[in-house]
Amino acid sequence: MKLVKSLANLGYGSRRQVALMFREGRVTDAAGEVLYADDTPQWHEVHVDGEPLDPPPGLLLMLHKPAGYTCSTKDRGRLVYDLLPPRFAHRSPTLSTVGRLDRETSGLLLMTDDGQLLHRIISPKSKLPKVYEATLAEPLRGDEAATFASGTLMLDSETTPLLPAELEVLSPTRARLTLHEGRYHQVRRMFAAVGNHVDALHRSHVGGLSLGDLPEGEWRMLDESDRTQLFA
C-alpha cells in the first residue's frame, strides 16, 4: 500500500492533507531523512513529525477508563476516544471498544481495529474471566457468594440463568466479583437481584491481563506477549 494511503488510513489526515505533509518534509525515516510518497520503507522506519508511525491495522490497546466517560462515538459528553490521540478516531479500519464499560464504571478497557480479534475476545466460547471490584450501598448479607456461584440466578427480563461467578468479600461493603460472561450491566443487576446497589464499580482484569500500574486516563499498546497473556 502506498505511503499516502497508509497514513490516511491511520487518521493522519485526508490523502490531500497527507500529500501536503510529504511536501512539507514532515514524513521522514528514523534517521531524519525526508521520505517521498513513492518510497517503500519498512513500517517501523517511518516517522511523522519526528515520532514513530502508529501501528498498522491489527492494533490492540489497553485504556484505564475513568468514571464519567462513555464507550461511544455518538453520545454527548466525555468519550473514551477523547483520551487517545485525535487521529485514532479516524483510523480505517475503525478502532472500537471491546465490549463496553458503562459511563460510571472505571477500569480496564480494551480497544482494537481487528474485527476477528474483537469477536474472539467477546465470544461466549472464550469465557474470558473479567474481574470487578464493587463498592456497595449496603453491607453484604453473607449469602451472595453462594447465590452467584449457583449458576441458577436469573436476572429480570432474561430467560437464561447466569453462569456461575466467584465473589470475594473485601469488606462489609466491598467485593471482588469474577464473571465468565458479559451481559448488559451484569454486575449492577446481580447485586440488585440480591437487594443491594452498586455505588462504584471498577474492572481490574480481563482474561490474564491486568491494569497493573497504568494510571487512570492513560493507555498503552499491547504486544504479542500481552495477547498471549490475555488468553492464558
C-alpha positions in Angstrom: 0.0 0.0 0.0 1.3 3.4 -0.9 2.5 5.6 2.0 -0.1 8.4 1.3 -2.9 5.9 1.6 -1.4 4.2 4.6 -1.0 7.4 6.6 -4.5 8.5 5.6 -5.9 5.2 6.8 -4.1 5.7 10.1 -6.0 9.0 10.6 -3.2 11.4 10.0 -5.4 13.3 7.5 -7.1 13.1 4.2 -5.0 11.9 1.3 -4.6 15.5 0.2 -3.5 16.5 3.7 -1.1 13.6 3.9 0.4 14.5 0.5 1.0 18.0 1.8 2.8 16.5 4.8 5.2 14.9 2.4 5.8 18.1 0.6 6.5 19.9 3.9 9.1 17.3 4.8 7.2 16.1 7.9 7.5 12.4 6.9 11.0 11.0 7.5 12.9 7.8 8.2 14.3 7.0 11.6 17.5 9.0 10.8 15.5 12.1 9.9 15.9 11.8 6.1 12.8 13.1 4.3 10.7 10.4 2.7 8.7 10.8 -0.5 5.3 9.5 -1.3 6.6 6.8 -3.7 9.2 5.5 -1.2 8.7 2.0 0.2 10.4 1.9 3.6 9.7 -0.6 6.3 6.8 0.4 8.6 9.0 0.8 11.7 11.3 3.1 9.8 8.6 5.8 9.1 8.3 8.8 11.4 5.8 11.7 11.3 6.9 14.9 12.9 9.8 13.0 14.5 7.5 10.4 16.1 7.3 6.7 15.0 4.4 5.8 12.8 1.4 4.4 14.6 0.9 0.6 14.4 -0.6 -0.8 11.3 -4.2 -2.3 11.3 -4.4 -5.0 13.8 -3.6 -2.9 16.9 -4.8 -3.7 20.4 -4.5 -1.3 23.2 -5.4 -1.1 26.9 -7.1 2.0 28.4 -7.6 2.8 32.1 -11.0 4.3 31.7 -12.0 6.9 34.3 -15.6 7.1 35.6 -17.6 9.6 33.6 -16.5 8.6 30.2 -18.7 6.8 27.6 -17.7 4.0 25.3 -19.3 5.5 22.3 -18.6 7.8 19.3 -22.1 9.3 19.3 -23.0 10.2 22.9 -22.6 13.7 24.1 -20.1 14.5 26.9 -16.8 12.9 27.6 -15.9 9.9 25.4 -13.1 7.4 25.8 -11.8 8.4 22.4 -11.0 11.8 23.9 -8.3 10.1 25.9 -6.5 8.9 22.8 -4.6 10.8 20.0 -7.4 12.5 17.9 -6.3 10.7 14.8 -7.2 7.3 16.4 -10.8 8.2 15.9 -10.3 8.4 12.1 -8.4 5.1 11.6 -9.6 2.7 8.9 -10.5 0.0 9.9 -12.3 1.7 12.8 -10.9 1.5 16.3 -13.6 0.0 18.5 -14.0 -0.8 22.2 -14.0 -4.5 23.0 -17.4 -4.6 24.8 -18.3 -1.7 26.9 -18.0 -0.3 30.4 -20.9 1.9 31.4 -20.3 5.6 32.0 -19.8 5.4 35.7 -17.6 2.2 35.6 -13.9 2.7 35.6 -11.0 0.3 34.8 -9.6 -1.9 32.1 -11.0 -1.3 28.6 -9.6 -3.0 25.5 -9.8 -1.4 22.1 -8.9 -2.8 18.7 -9.3 -2.3 15.0 -9.1 -6.1 14.4 -12.7 -7.4 14.0 -11.7 -11.1 14.3 -9.8 -10.4 17.5 -12.7 -8.4 18.9 -15.1 -11.2 18.3 -12.7 -13.8 19.7 -12.4 -11.8 23.0 -16.1 -11.2 23.5 -17.3 -14.6 22.2 -19.2 -16.6 24.9 -17.0 -19.5 23.8 -13.9 -17.8 25.1 -15.3 -17.4 28.6 -12.5 -14.9 29.4 -12.8 -14.0 33.1 -13.5 -10.4 33.9 -12.8 -9.2 37.5 -14.7 -6.3 39.0 -14.4 -4.5 42.4 -17.7 -3.2 43.6 -18.4 -0.7 46.4 -21.9 -1.3 47.7 -24.6 0.8 49.3 -25.5 -1.8 51.9 -23.4 -4.4 53.8 -23.2 -7.8 52.3 -25.7 -10.3 53.9 -23.4 -13.3 53.6 -25.3 -15.5 51.2 -24.3 -13.6 48.0 -21.3 -15.8 47.1 -23.4 -19.0 47.1 -26.1 -17.3 45.1 -23.7 -16.0 42.4 -21.9 -19.4 42.3 -25.0 -21.4 41.9 -25.5 -21.0 38.2 -29.2 -20.5 38.7 -29.5 -16.8 39.3 -31.9 -15.2 36.8 -31.9 -11.5 36.0 -35.0 -9.6 35.3 -36.3 -9.8 31.7 -33.9 -12.7 30.9 -34.7 -16.3 30.2 -31.2 -17.9 30.7 -29.6 -18.2 34.1 -26.2 -16.6 34.7 -23.1 -18.7 34.6 -21.5 -19.3 38.0 -19.5 -16.3 39.2 -17.0 -16.1 42.1 -17.4 -13.5 44.9 -14.6 -12.5 47.2 -15.6 -10.3 50.2 -13.1 -7.5 50.7 -15.0 -5.6 53.5 -18.7 -5.4 54.6 -19.4 -3.1 51.7 -16.7 -4.1 49.1 -16.5 -7.2 47.0 -14.5 -8.6 44.1 -16.6 -10.4 41.5 -15.2 -12.6 38.7 -17.5 -13.2 35.7 -17.2 -15.5 32.8 -19.7 -13.8 30.5 -20.7 -10.2 29.7 -24.3 -9.3 29.9 -25.7 -5.8 30.0 -24.9 -4.0 33.3 -24.4 -7.5 34.7 -22.6 -6.7 38.0 -25.0 -3.9 38.9 -28.0 -6.2 38.1 -26.6 -9.1 40.0 -26.3 -7.1 43.2 -29.7 -5.6 42.6 -31.1 -9.1 42.4 -29.9 -9.8 46.0 -31.2 -6.5 47.3 -28.2 -4.2 47.1 -27.0 -1.3 45.0 -23.5 -0.7 43.4 -22.2 2.8 44.3 -18.9 2.4 42.4 -17.6 -0.2 40.0 -14.1 -0.9 38.7 -12.8 -3.5 36.3 -9.2 -4.7 37.1 -8.7 -7.7 34.9 -9.8 -9.1 31.5 -8.5 -12.7 30.9 -4.9 -12.8 32.0 -4.4 -9.0 31.6 -4.5 -6.5 34.5 -4.2 -2.8 34.6 -1.0 -3.0 36.6 0.3 0.4 37.4 -1.3 2.1 34.3 -2.5 5.5 35.6 -6.2 6.4 35.2 -6.9 8.1 31.9 -3.7 6.6 30.3 -3.3 3.9 27.6 -0.7 1.7 26.2 -0.3 -0.5 23.1 -0.3 -4.3 23.7 2.2 -6.5 22.1 2.3 -10.2 21.3 3.2 -11.2 24.8 0.2 -9.2 26.1 -2.1 -11.0 23.7 -0.7 -14.4 24.8 -1.3 -13.4 28.4 -4.9 -12.2 27.6 -5.9 -15.7 26.5 -3.7 -17.6 29.0 
